Amino acid sequence: MRAHVPIRSLAVAIALAAAGAGPGAADRPAPRTRPAGTVGVRLQPYVQDGKHRFAYGLHVAPPWPGGGHLVVNFPEHMEYSKRTLSVLRYHDKVTGEARWVVAPDGTSATLDVESPHRKGVFVVGRARVVGKDRIDVSMKIVNKTRRPLPVVRSLYCFQYRRLKGFPAWRDNLRHNFVVEGGKLVAVADVRTTKRGAIVKGGNVTGSPDRDKAVFVTRRGGWIEGGVDAGVVAVNSLDGKRAVVVAWTPGRSVLFNGAIPCAHADPYYGDIAPGRSAEAKGVILFTQRPVRTVVKELVAAGLGAPPKARPAATRPAAD
C-alpha cells in the first residue's frame, strides 16, 4: 500500500482555502432550492464552488431565511495505521452512488462505498433530519478483510464560509468555540504555544489516541491541556445564530482560520477483521444562546471520549 499525506500533517488543508469555480462544477447537480426557514434544516447535494472537488461532499441549508449553506467535506480524509494508509480521501475519483445520495425532500442522505484503496473495507454514512434545526449523522467503518485496521482516524471538515452572516476570514477564531475546563471558550482565547495562531487543535481528554497533529504543532496552535469534549461551535458575526457540531466518541478538535473550518473528529481505534466501528454525530443550528446549547449536548454525553470498551468491538453484521 502506498502511503498518503497523513491526517496528522493536514497539509492539504491550506490548499482548500482557494475559492472560485473550478473545473467539473458544471456536471454536478444544483442543490434543491426551497423557501429557507419554512421547512427547517435540509440536506442538499454537494456542488463544487472552489478549486477542489470533494468526492464525499455534502451541503446543509440552515433553517433560517437566506442563510446560505454549510459545506461538509465528509470525510476529508479517512485512514488507518501509523503509515497513514488510505480508506477514503477527498480527492478520490468517484461517481454516482459512491457519493452521498440525498433524498428528493432533503431530509436524509446516504453514503455506501467500498474503499478504492483497501478492498474489503466499507464505509456506511447516514444523515437524517430529526427536527427543524437538527441533523443526526453516523459513519460506520466495516472491515471485511482478513487483517486488522489499526489506528483508524478520520477528518470531517465543516466549512462555514458560505453561511450568510457567519465569519469568513474575519476574526473567525473569535467566533469559534470549544469546551475547556468546563466552560465554552472562544478558540482565539485558548492558550497555545504561538500567540495569534490561526490553526488550533487538541485531543479530547480521555481519548486513547494521544497523537499530536503535526500540522497544528508546527503552527504553534496545539492545545496541550486538551478539550473536554468533541463538540465545536461557530456563531454568526452578530452572535444571534450558531451551528454546533458534535461527534461521539470524541477524539479531537481542529480549527483552521485559513479555510475557514471547524472539526470535531471522532475516535474509531483499531478495527479487527470481521468487525466494525461506528461514530455518531449531530449538526445543530440554533438561535438560542450557544453556551446553553453546548452545555446541554455535553450533559447528554455527546462528544465524550470512548468508554473502556472501544467502539470497534461490534460485529460487521450489525
C-alpha positions as a printed Julia matrix, in Angstrom:
318×3 Matrix{Float64}:
   0.0     0.0     0.0
   1.2     3.43   -0.86
   1.19    5.94    1.98
  -0.63    9.22    1.51
  -0.44   12.6     3.19
  -1.28   11.82    6.84
  -4.15   13.33    8.71
  -1.6    14.47   11.25
   0.04   16.78    8.73
  -3.22   18.06    7.21
  -1.03   19.61    4.52
  -3.92   19.74    2.11
  -5.94   21.99    4.39
  -4.35   25.28    3.37
  -4.82   24.44   -0.31
  -8.55   24.06    0.26
  -8.8    27.75    1.12
  -8.67   28.7    -2.57
 -12.05   29.91   -3.8
 -13.69   30.33   -7.18
 -15.43   27.96   -9.57
 -13.27   25.03  -10.62
 -13.33   22.56  -13.49
 -16.04   19.99  -13.36
 -18.51   22.15  -11.45
 -20.97   22.14  -14.32
 -21.51   18.37  -14.2
 -22.66   18.38  -10.57
 -26.38   18.7    -9.72
 -27.53   22.03   -8.35
 -28.75   22.0    -4.75
 -32.52   21.75   -4.49
 -33.97   25.08   -3.54
 -36.82   25.69   -1.14
 -38.1    28.63    0.9
 -35.48   28.74    3.64
 -36.95   28.96    7.09
 -40.26   27.31    6.16
 -39.41   23.63    6.47
 -36.31   23.67    8.62
 -32.79   22.46    8.02
 -32.27   20.47    4.82
 -29.55   18.34    3.24
 -28.51   19.23   -0.32
 -26.3    17.58   -2.95
 -22.76   18.87   -2.99
 -21.86   21.37   -5.71
 -18.25   22.32   -6.31
 -17.73   26.04   -5.69
 -13.99   26.21   -5.23
 -10.73   24.95   -6.67
 -11.07   21.48   -5.15
 -13.84   18.97   -5.66
 -14.84   16.99   -2.58
 -15.57   13.4    -3.53
 -17.72   12.92   -0.43
 -19.07   16.46   -0.08
 -22.47   17.42    1.27
 -24.32   20.72    1.67
 -26.55   21.63    4.6
 -29.04   24.52    4.38
 -29.86   26.16    7.73
 -33.44   26.69    8.92
 -33.42   30.48    8.72
 -34.28   32.52    5.57
 -31.5    33.29    3.09
 -28.96   31.51    5.25
 -26.65   30.15    2.56
 -25.23   26.69    3.25
 -22.71   24.74    5.29
 -20.19   22.74    3.23
 -19.21   19.39    4.73
 -16.16   17.52    3.42
 -17.42   14.22    4.71
 -14.88   12.7     5.03
 -11.99   14.9     4.07
  -9.67   12.04    4.97
 -10.13    8.61    6.46
  -7.04    6.48    7.04
  -5.51    3.72    9.13
  -2.13    2.67   10.57
   0.78    4.87   11.57
   1.78    4.66    7.9
  -1.36    6.7     7.14
  -2.78    4.28    4.58
  -5.95    5.39    2.84
  -9.54    4.36    3.31
 -11.17    7.43    1.73
  -9.72   10.75    0.52
 -11.49   13.92   -0.56
  -9.77   13.68   -3.95
 -10.91   10.11   -4.75
 -12.27    9.65   -8.28
 -15.83    8.55   -7.58
 -19.11    8.83   -9.45
 -22.82    8.25   -8.93
 -23.88    6.39   -5.81
 -20.33    6.17   -4.48
 -21.02    9.73   -3.33
 -23.53   10.99   -0.79
 -27.01   10.45   -2.2
 -29.58   12.98   -0.96
 -33.3    12.17   -0.78
 -35.55   14.34   -3.0
 -37.07   16.08    0.01
 -33.66   16.79    1.58
 -34.49   15.05    4.84
 -31.93   12.25    4.54
 -28.74   11.28    2.78
 -26.76    8.05    2.47
 -23.21    7.06    1.67
 -22.36    3.43    0.85
 -18.9     2.98   -0.57
 -16.11    0.42   -0.66
 -12.69    1.92   -0.15
 -10.97    2.43   -3.51
  -7.67    1.98   -1.7
  -8.35   -1.04    0.54
 -10.7    -3.61   -0.92
 -12.99   -5.2     1.61
 -13.26   -2.07    3.75
 -16.66   -0.37    3.54
 -17.87    3.0     4.78
 -21.55    3.49    5.56
 -22.77    7.02    6.21
 -26.21    8.17    7.21
 -27.62   11.68    7.74
 -31.2    12.33    8.8
 -33.15   15.46    9.66
 -34.71   14.83   13.08
 -36.0    18.32   13.83
 -36.33   21.76   12.32
 -32.82   22.64   13.46
 -31.05   19.27   13.87
 -29.47   16.55   11.75
 -28.24   13.27   13.23
 -25.38   11.61   11.38
 -23.41    8.38   11.64
 -20.32    6.97    9.97
 -19.56    3.26   10.24
 -16.37    1.59    9.0
 -16.73   -2.13    8.29
 -13.65   -4.33    7.99
 -14.45   -7.39    5.86
 -10.81   -8.19    5.23
  -8.68  -10.8     7.0
  -6.37   -8.22    8.52
  -6.92   -5.65   11.25
  -7.2    -1.95   10.54
  -5.05   -0.33   13.23
  -5.29    3.3    14.36
  -8.22    4.36   12.21
  -8.63    8.14   12.02
 -10.93   10.46   10.13
 -11.33   14.16    9.41
 -14.84   15.56    8.99
 -14.46   19.15    7.8
 -17.25   21.7     8.34
 -16.69   24.83    6.27
 -18.9    27.73    7.32
 -17.79   30.45    4.91
 -20.95   30.04    2.79
 -23.29   30.55    5.76
 -24.65   34.06    5.4
 -23.69   36.33    8.27
 -21.02   33.97    9.58
 -17.3    34.8     9.65
 -15.28   34.03    6.56
 -11.73   35.18    7.17
 -12.8    37.95    9.54
 -12.0    37.22   13.19
 -13.18   33.67   12.65
 -11.44   32.09   15.66
 -13.11   34.73   17.8
 -16.4    33.16   16.66
 -15.26   29.53   17.06
 -15.83   27.84   20.41
 -14.67   24.76   22.28
 -15.29   23.35   25.77
 -12.25   23.78   28.01
 -12.18   23.43   31.77
 -15.95   23.06   31.91
 -16.57   26.32   30.07
 -17.31   27.33   26.5
 -14.28   29.33   25.38
 -13.58   31.28   22.19
 -10.83   29.47   20.3
  -9.0    32.79   19.89
  -8.62   32.85   23.69
  -7.39   29.27   24.07
  -3.75   29.31   25.12
  -1.29   27.74   22.68
   2.45   27.99   22.07
   2.16   30.73   19.49
   0.11   33.77   20.29
  -2.3    34.58   17.48
  -2.06   31.17   15.79
  -4.74   30.78   13.12
  -4.66   26.98   13.27
  -5.53   25.42   16.62
  -6.41   21.93   17.76
  -6.12   19.37   20.51
  -7.25   15.98   21.73
 -10.35   15.23   23.76
  -9.29   14.49   27.33
  -9.66   10.77   27.95
  -9.31    9.71   24.32
  -6.89    6.77   23.92
  -5.5     8.41   20.76
  -2.99   10.94   22.05
  -1.27   11.67   18.76
  -0.41   15.32   18.18
  -1.35   16.79   14.82
   1.96   17.88   13.28
   0.19   20.4    11.05
  -1.11   22.14   14.18
   2.02   21.88   16.32
   4.21   23.33   13.58
   1.99   26.38   13.55
   2.1    26.8    17.31
  -1.59   26.02   17.77
  -1.59   22.79   19.78
  -3.82   22.82   22.87
  -1.6    20.96   25.33
  -4.24   20.55   28.03
  -6.78   19.12   25.61
 -10.5    19.87   25.48
 -13.43   18.46   27.43
 -15.48   17.07   24.56
 -15.66   16.55   20.81
 -18.06   19.46   20.45
 -17.38   22.64   18.49
 -19.48   25.71   17.76
 -19.35   28.63   15.34
 -21.54   31.67   15.8
 -22.55   34.44   13.41
 -20.86   37.82   13.39
 -23.79   39.36   15.24
 -23.84   36.49   17.77
 -27.52   35.71   17.13
 -27.1    32.36   15.36
 -24.78   29.4    15.65
 -24.01   25.98   14.23
 -22.85   23.28   16.64
 -21.19   20.0    15.67
 -20.59   17.05   18.0
 -19.11   13.6    17.4
 -19.23   10.67   19.79
 -16.95    9.1    20.84
 -14.78   12.19   20.68
 -11.13   12.11   19.6
 -10.01   15.63   18.72
 -10.94   19.14   17.59
  -9.4    21.33   14.91
  -9.93   24.9    13.73
  -8.3    26.36   10.62
  -8.82   30.07   10.12
  -7.4    29.91    6.6
 -10.24   27.77    5.2
 -12.16   28.57    7.46
 -13.39   25.34    9.01
 -14.1    23.57   12.27
 -13.72   19.89   13.18
 -14.96   17.68   16.0
 -13.46   14.38   14.86
 -14.46   11.0    16.33
 -12.49    8.08   17.71
 -12.54    4.73   15.87
  -9.45    2.98   17.24
  -8.44   -0.42   15.86
 -10.93   -2.46   13.83
 -10.38   -6.23   13.85
 -11.24   -8.48   10.87
 -14.97   -9.02   10.63
 -15.7    -6.08   12.94
 -16.95   -2.53   12.58
 -16.64    0.78   14.36
 -19.26    3.49   14.32
 -19.3     7.12   15.36
 -22.43    9.23   15.73
 -22.72   12.95   15.28
 -25.06   15.91   15.48
 -25.26   19.03   13.31
 -27.37   21.62   15.1
 -28.39   25.11   14.02
 -29.64   27.36   16.77
 -30.73   30.86   17.67
 -30.63   30.03   21.37
 -27.6    31.05   23.47
 -24.8    28.84   22.19
 -23.43   28.27   25.69
 -26.75   26.8    26.76
 -26.99   24.54   23.74
 -23.43   23.21   24.09
 -23.91   22.67   27.83
 -26.99   20.55   27.11
 -25.2    18.45   24.5
 -22.21   17.79   26.76
 -24.51   16.94   29.68
 -26.22   14.38   27.41
 -22.84   12.72   26.77
 -22.23   13.99   23.26
 -18.58   14.39   22.36
 -17.43   12.22   25.27
 -14.32   10.05   24.75
 -14.76    6.3    24.28
 -15.51    4.16   27.28
 -13.24    1.33   28.4
 -14.69   -0.97   25.76
 -13.7     0.56   22.38
 -16.24    1.31   19.66
 -14.5    -1.16   17.32
 -15.84   -4.32   19.0
 -19.19   -4.62   17.23
 -19.61   -7.36   14.61
 -19.56   -6.24   11.0
 -23.02   -7.76   10.54
 -24.6    -5.07   12.74
